[in-house]
Amino acid sequence: MFSLNKNPVGIFDSGVGGLTVFAEVKKALPDESVFYLGDTARVPYGSKSVDVVKHYSLANVNLLTALGVKAVVVACNTASAAAVSFLQERFPNLEIIGVIEPVVEYLLTRPELKRIGVIGTNTTILSGAYQKALMRGNKDLDISAKACPLFVHLVEEGLFEGKITEMAIDMYLSEMRKNPPDALVLGCTHYPMLRNVISDYFGGRVEILDTAFYTARKLAAVLLENGMTNCGGNIEGDRFFVTDDPNSFKATAGLFLGCNVDNVFHI
């Protein structure tokens, strides 16, 4: 079912990590306008309680709906684990997609992947969101999970490779490397920036899964199924909204996207 819905897609994250999702959404849906909201004044979410993350997430969706978005992607693993069901109940007429279910759905189509590793923030890993979702689909999976909180700081400092990054990876993943998984889920939207060095750490023998890629595919399917796509109509253009200093966001966003980021507004 095709239609012409020029309203923007909304994406929110606790900061800049969700820009990996933004990039994949733009690849999958080049005709869509995207409004990105980075809650940079309250980053990180990974160390916050579930109730606090729900509160912040509700405020983010309220802001995006006020801006007229037609769907929302929760581009934060912590918020996806803590708040997606809560948000879907609060906004029953709005399509809300998290970053956990899409990659889980993909993994469940790959029965040859029997050992699954998951890395993420403390809150994401302690929530067991990935583990529970995977086990609901296949109780025979062997799942290992590890919180890697320093990875966020390394990425935001632009340390995508090098000795410090390699030491942090070894500190967190040395046990997992002894008995490596078939696939490793990067359960934080910052982590794709470390994808190559993590893959090298496992000798290229582990399939590295970027949740952003599968989330963008899921969004594209949902928009198409619900007749919400913008089929070639003029779009308003992408915009970036932040709750703290726009200049700081611009600098870090440039590292993530590999280009200058304009149209950044404090909100």
C-alpha positions as CSV (number, residue, x, y, z in Angstrom):
1,M,0.0,0.0,0.0
2,F,1.6,3.3,-1.1
3,S,0.7,6.8,-0.1
4,L,2.3,10.2,0.3
5,N,2.9,11.0,3.9
6,K,5.5,13.7,4.1
7,N,5.5,13.9,7.9
8,P,9.0,13.2,9.3
9,V,10.2,10.1,11.1
10,G,11.3,10.8,14.7
11,I,14.4,9.2,16.3
12,F,15.5,9.8,19.9
13,D,18.6,8.8,21.8
14,S,20.2,9.8,25.1
15,G,22.9,11.5,23.1
16,V,24.8,10.9,19.9
17,G,24.9,7.1,19.7
18,G,21.6,7.0,17.9
19,L,23.2,8.7,15.0
20,T,24.2,5.2,13.9
21,V,20.5,4.5,13.6
22,F,19.9,7.8,11.8
23,A,22.5,6.9,9.2
24,E,21.0,3.5,8.6
25,V,17.5,5.0,8.4
26,K,18.7,7.5,5.8
27,K,20.1,4.6,3.7
28,A,16.9,2.5,4.0
29,L,14.5,5.4,3.5
30,P,16.2,8.2,1.5
31,D,12.9,9.8,0.7
32,E,12.0,10.4,4.3
33,S,12.7,13.5,6.4
34,V,14.1,12.6,9.8
35,F,14.0,14.6,13.0
36,Y,16.6,13.4,15.5
37,L,16.4,14.3,19.2
38,G,19.5,13.8,21.3
39,D,18.8,14.2,25.1
40,T,22.4,15.4,25.6
41,A,21.6,17.3,28.8
42,R,20.8,14.0,30.5
43,V,23.2,11.5,28.8
44,P,24.0,8.7,29.6
45,Y,20.8,6.7,30.2
46,G,22.8,3.5,30.8
47,S,23.4,4.3,34.4
48,K,19.9,5.5,35.2
49,S,17.0,3.6,36.9
50,V,14.2,2.1,34.8
51,D,11.7,4.7,36.2
52,V,14.0,7.6,35.3
53,V,14.6,6.2,31.8
54,K,10.8,5.9,31.3
55,H,10.3,9.5,32.4
56,Y,13.0,10.8,30.0
57,S,11.6,8.7,27.2
58,L,8.1,9.9,27.6
59,A,9.3,13.5,27.5
60,N,11.3,12.7,24.3
61,V,8.2,11.2,22.6
62,N,6.1,14.2,23.6
63,L,8.6,16.5,22.0
64,L,8.7,14.5,18.8
65,T,5.0,14.2,18.5
66,A,4.7,18.0,19.0
67,L,7.0,18.3,16.0
68,G,4.6,16.2,13.9
69,V,6.4,12.9,13.5
70,K,4.6,10.0,12.0
71,A,6.6,7.3,13.7
72,V,9.3,7.1,16.5
73,V,12.4,5.0,16.6
74,V,13.8,4.6,20.1
75,A,17.5,4.6,19.1
76,C,18.8,3.8,22.5
77,N,19.2,0.2,23.8
78,T,18.7,1.3,27.4
79,A,15.4,3.1,26.6
80,S,14.3,0.2,24.3
81,A,14.8,-2.2,27.2
82,A,13.2,-0.1,29.8
83,A,10.5,1.9,28.0
84,V,9.3,0.7,24.6
85,S,6.3,-1.2,25.9
86,F,5.5,1.6,28.3
87,L,5.6,4.1,25.4
88,Q,3.5,1.9,23.1
89,E,0.8,1.8,25.7
90,R,0.9,5.6,26.2
91,F,0.8,6.3,22.5
92,P,-1.4,3.6,21.0
93,N,-1.9,5.5,17.7
94,L,1.9,6.1,17.1
95,E,4.2,3.5,15.6
96,I,7.1,3.1,18.1
97,I,10.0,0.8,17.3
98,G,12.9,0.0,19.6
99,V,16.3,-1.4,18.6
100,I,16.0,-4.8,20.4
101,E,13.2,-6.7,18.7
102,P,14.4,-6.2,15.1
103,V,17.8,-7.8,15.6
104,V,16.2,-10.6,17.7
105,E,13.7,-11.3,14.9
106,Y,16.7,-11.6,12.5
107,L,18.6,-13.9,14.8
108,L,15.6,-16.2,15.1
109,T,15.7,-16.7,11.3
110,R,19.3,-18.0,11.6
111,P,19.1,-21.3,13.5
112,E,22.7,-22.1,12.7
113,L,23.7,-19.3,15.1
114,K,23.4,-21.2,18.4
115,R,25.7,-19.2,20.6
116,I,24.8,-15.5,20.9
117,G,26.8,-12.8,22.7
118,V,25.3,-9.5,23.7
119,I,27.2,-6.4,24.8
120,G,25.7,-3.2,26.1
121,T,25.4,-0.7,28.9
122,N,24.9,-1.8,32.5
123,T,21.1,-1.1,32.4
124,T,20.6,-2.9,29.1
125,I,22.5,-6.0,30.2
126,L,21.0,-6.1,33.7
127,S,17.5,-5.8,32.3
128,G,18.0,-9.0,30.4
129,A,16.0,-7.6,27.5
130,Y,18.0,-9.3,24.8
131,Q,18.3,-12.5,26.7
132,K,14.6,-12.7,27.4
133,A,13.5,-11.8,23.9
134,L,15.9,-14.4,22.4
135,M,14.9,-17.1,24.8
136,R,11.2,-16.5,24.1
137,G,11.9,-17.4,20.5
138,N,14.4,-20.2,21.0
139,K,15.0,-21.7,24.4
140,D,17.9,-23.8,23.1
141,L,20.2,-20.7,22.5
142,D,23.4,-20.3,24.5
143,I,23.5,-16.6,25.4
144,S,26.3,-14.7,27.0
145,A,26.0,-11.1,28.0
146,K,28.5,-8.5,29.1
147,A,28.2,-4.9,30.1
148,C,30.9,-2.7,28.6
149,P,30.2,0.8,29.9
150,L,33.5,2.4,29.0
151,F,32.8,1.8,25.3
152,V,30.4,4.8,25.2
153,H,33.1,7.2,26.5
154,L,35.7,5.9,24.1
155,V,33.4,6.5,21.2
156,E,32.4,9.9,22.3
157,E,36.1,10.8,22.6
158,G,36.6,9.6,19.0
159,L,38.8,6.7,20.2
160,F,37.5,4.2,17.6
161,E,40.8,2.3,17.6
162,G,44.2,2.3,19.2
163,K,45.9,1.0,22.3
164,I,43.4,2.4,24.9
165,T,40.4,1.0,23.0
166,E,42.1,-2.4,22.5
167,M,42.8,-2.6,26.3
168,A,39.2,-1.8,27.1
169,I,37.9,-4.4,24.7
170,D,40.3,-7.0,26.2
171,M,39.2,-6.1,29.7
172,Y,35.6,-6.7,28.9
173,L,35.6,-9.5,26.3
174,S,38.6,-11.7,27.2
175,E,36.4,-14.3,28.8
176,M,34.0,-14.3,25.9
177,R,36.9,-14.7,23.4
178,K,37.9,-18.0,25.2
179,N,34.7,-19.6,24.0
180,P,33.5,-17.1,21.3
181,P,29.8,-16.8,20.2
182,D,28.7,-17.5,16.7
183,A,27.3,-13.9,16.6
184,L,27.7,-10.8,18.8
185,V,25.0,-8.2,19.1
186,L,26.2,-4.7,19.6
187,G,23.6,-3.8,22.1
188,C,24.4,-0.1,22.3
189,T,24.1,2.3,19.4
190,H,27.6,3.7,20.1
191,Y,29.2,0.4,19.6
192,P,29.1,0.2,15.8
193,M,31.8,2.7,15.8
194,L,34.0,0.0,17.4
195,R,32.8,-2.7,15.1
196,N,36.0,-3.3,13.1
197,V,38.3,-3.4,16.2
198,I,35.9,-5.8,18.0
199,S,35.7,-8.0,14.9
200,D,39.5,-8.1,14.8
201,Y,39.7,-9.0,18.5
202,F,37.7,-12.1,17.7
203,G,39.9,-12.8,14.6
204,G,37.0,-12.2,12.3
205,R,35.4,-15.4,13.3
206,V,32.3,-13.9,15.0
207,E,29.4,-12.4,13.1
208,I,29.0,-8.9,14.4
209,L,25.4,-7.6,14.4
210,D,24.6,-3.9,14.3
211,T,21.1,-3.3,15.7
212,A,20.9,0.0,13.7
213,F,20.8,-1.9,10.4
214,Y,17.9,-4.2,11.4
215,T,16.0,-1.4,13.1
216,A,16.1,0.7,9.9
217,R,14.8,-2.3,7.9
218,K,12.0,-2.8,10.4
219,L,11.0,0.8,10.2
220,A,10.9,0.7,6.4
221,A,8.6,-2.4,6.6
222,V,6.3,-0.8,9.2
223,L,5.9,2.4,7.2
224,L,5.2,0.4,4.0
225,E,2.7,-1.9,5.7
226,N,0.8,1.0,7.2
227,G,0.8,3.2,4.1
228,M,2.9,5.8,5.7
229,T,5.8,6.1,3.3
230,N,6.7,9.3,1.5
231,C,6.9,8.1,-2.1
232,G,9.0,10.8,-3.8
233,G,7.2,13.8,-2.4
234,N,9.2,16.9,-1.4
235,I,10.4,16.6,2.2
236,E,11.1,19.2,4.8
237,G,14.7,18.1,5.3
238,D,16.4,16.5,8.3
239,R,16.7,18.3,11.6
240,F,18.6,17.7,14.8
241,F,17.4,18.7,18.2
242,V,19.4,18.6,21.4
243,T,18.8,19.4,25.0
244,D,22.2,20.8,25.6
245,D,25.0,22.6,23.7
246,P,24.4,22.3,19.9
247,N,28.0,23.1,19.1
248,S,29.3,20.1,21.1
249,F,26.7,17.9,19.4
250,K,27.8,19.1,15.9
251,A,31.4,18.2,16.6
252,T,30.7,14.7,17.8
253,A,28.0,14.1,15.2
254,G,30.6,14.9,12.5
255,L,32.7,12.0,13.8
256,F,29.7,9.6,13.6
257,L,28.4,10.6,10.2
258,G,31.6,11.6,8.5
259,C,30.2,15.0,7.4
260,N,29.3,18.4,8.8
261,V,25.9,18.4,10.6
262,D,23.8,21.5,10.2
263,N,20.2,22.3,11.2
264,V,21.0,21.6,14.9
265,F,18.6,23.3,17.3
266,H,18.5,23.5,21.1
267,I,15.1,22.4,22.5
